Amino acid sequence: MEQKGVQLDRESRSSRKKDPVTLPCGHNYCMNCIKAHWDEEDGKKLYSCPQCRKTFRWRPVLLKNTMLADLVEQLKKTGLHAAAADHCYAGPEDVACDVCTGRRRKAFKSCLVCLISYCEKHLQPHHDVPQLKRHKLVEPSNKLQENICSRHNEVMKIFCRTDQQCICYLCLMEEHKGHDTVSAAAERTERQRELEGSRLNIQQRIQDREEDVKLLHQEVEAVNLSADKTVEDSEKIFTQLIRLLEERSSDVKQQVRSQQRTEVSRVKELQEKLEQEITELKRNDAELQKLSHTEDLNQFLHNYPSLSPLSESTGSSSINIRPLRYFEDVTASVSEVRDELQDVLREKWTNVSLTETEVDVLLSQPEPTTRAGFLEYSRKITLDPNTANTLLLLSDGNRKTTSMSHQSYSHHPDRFTGCLQVLSRESLTGRCYWEVEWREVVHIAVAYKDISRSGSWDECVFGRNNKSWALCCNQDSSSNLLYNKAPTPVSSSQPSRVGVYLDHRAGVLSFYSVSETMTLLHRVQTTFTQPLYAGLGVYDSFAELCKLK
């Protein structure tokens, strides 16, 4: 009932302008609405106001509220017309018609010839009079006076290209005499052409940037998908690795416990035998003691042969008591496995560790031009002893390598055996920079991890295969860049310090002569398919990875 009453009240408010009536309680309704409401209540013989719920025993007689009806009619006539009229007149923010008197209407157009703004009514002559039809009409503007020369009070229809400003014809004969001038319309046409060209350029750039944004969006999706898949796969692999270690731990535990039970059973069995022997020996000792106290000679001699002979003794030499180190060999084996696993993880982790991920689709970072700029990308790089040829000595915290006599390095599958070379321990991705001091003959290189460590000369030496790039430096001759056996002359100068800049994602590898200024020796532009490692090839000389601040 309440919901229905509210709905009736809303409908009555919207239609109260039609025959308004007043109930005894003082509330007003449309006559048709309240009649329809009370018609539904006829069966109850009880009539109420839908708004205040006041009840009436008898159905009230409805009389038209003439005052309210007149007020509604007046509002209909004056209010709507006034609103429409107000809309036609200029407000504080509008351009007003310059012809209107009294309250001025909104301007519909401005004339650049008359320098006047017109409402629709006063603009009509510009549509009817032939001479006025040739005038230039524009959108309403409050800045028409800016087209008037402040000095001569004339329309400025000329553009002075020398002074880059609009002038009138009198200015042309005075202070702008001899200047490069054209009509303002001609200048507008030319500027309009330039503007359209600029717009086309901007629109093309917008289109290009929108395409770049799409590429970046795709890049973000690709990065997210790749990261999610990598995390998921890595978790599975580590779960398998953990499960494998748990299985091996369980196997070791079971084997040790089984051996423990066997050893304990063997010892207890021997212990029982010894205890039985002790009991028997004590019994024999008691009999012998009793016999030794017999004073009757005949009794002594008669009983002596009847004593049971001693059983064969379990000599102490048959019991091998080992030191308390029964399962140390198992512990040693497990420790050896742990150490080998740690070595593998330490050596391989650089390939697993997260590398710098950079989105270069839109704007790739330019290569630095100063040494300070390069140093922002400096990396701490050390040489990997497991890759060093046995004729190379590593020193200074594995940053320096010198060709020497044979070194007693342990065997390792990553060691170069056919050439005097060594690789860095750290893998290089993203943007990296390092510097190398050298003497005599060296190869300053980068290489993939899977470069051959033994075999033919072309398979192993930096720069003679498709897995490495090398700057070949020789103090007695010019340098060259070597890749896949193809040399490229670099420079006649022989810098004692070489800077190496790598932008792995952009496929840029640059070699610089380092001094007060950075001099480019050679730049490689390619596509790197794997992480790279810094490499040094040293022949009767030394090379050192410099400490960079």
Protein Blocks (a to p, Z undefined) as FASTA:
>chain_A
ZZmmmmmmmmmmmmmmgopaddfkopacdfklmmmmmmmmmmnopacdfklopacfbacd
ddddfklmmmmmmmmmmmmmmmmmmmmpccfkbccdfkbghjadddfbdcfklopacdfk
lmmmmmmmmklmmpccddddfklmmmpcfklopacfbdcfklopaddfklmmmmmgoiac
ddfklmmmmmmmmmmmmmmmmmmmmmmmmmmmmmmmmmmmmmmmmmmmmmmmmmmmmmmm
mmmmmmmmmmmmmmmmmmmmmmmmmmmmmmmmmmmmmmmmmmmmmmmmmmmmpmblklmm
mmmmmpccddddddfklpccddfdfklmmmmmmmmmmmmmmmmmmmmmmmmpccddddfk
lmccdddfbfklmmmmgccddddfklpcfkbcceehilaccddddddddddfkbcfkbcc
dddfbdcehjdddddddehjacdddddfklcfbdcfklmmghiackbccddddfkbccdd
deehiacdfbfcdcfbdcddddfknopacdddddfbdcdfbdcddddfbdcddddddehi
addddddZZ
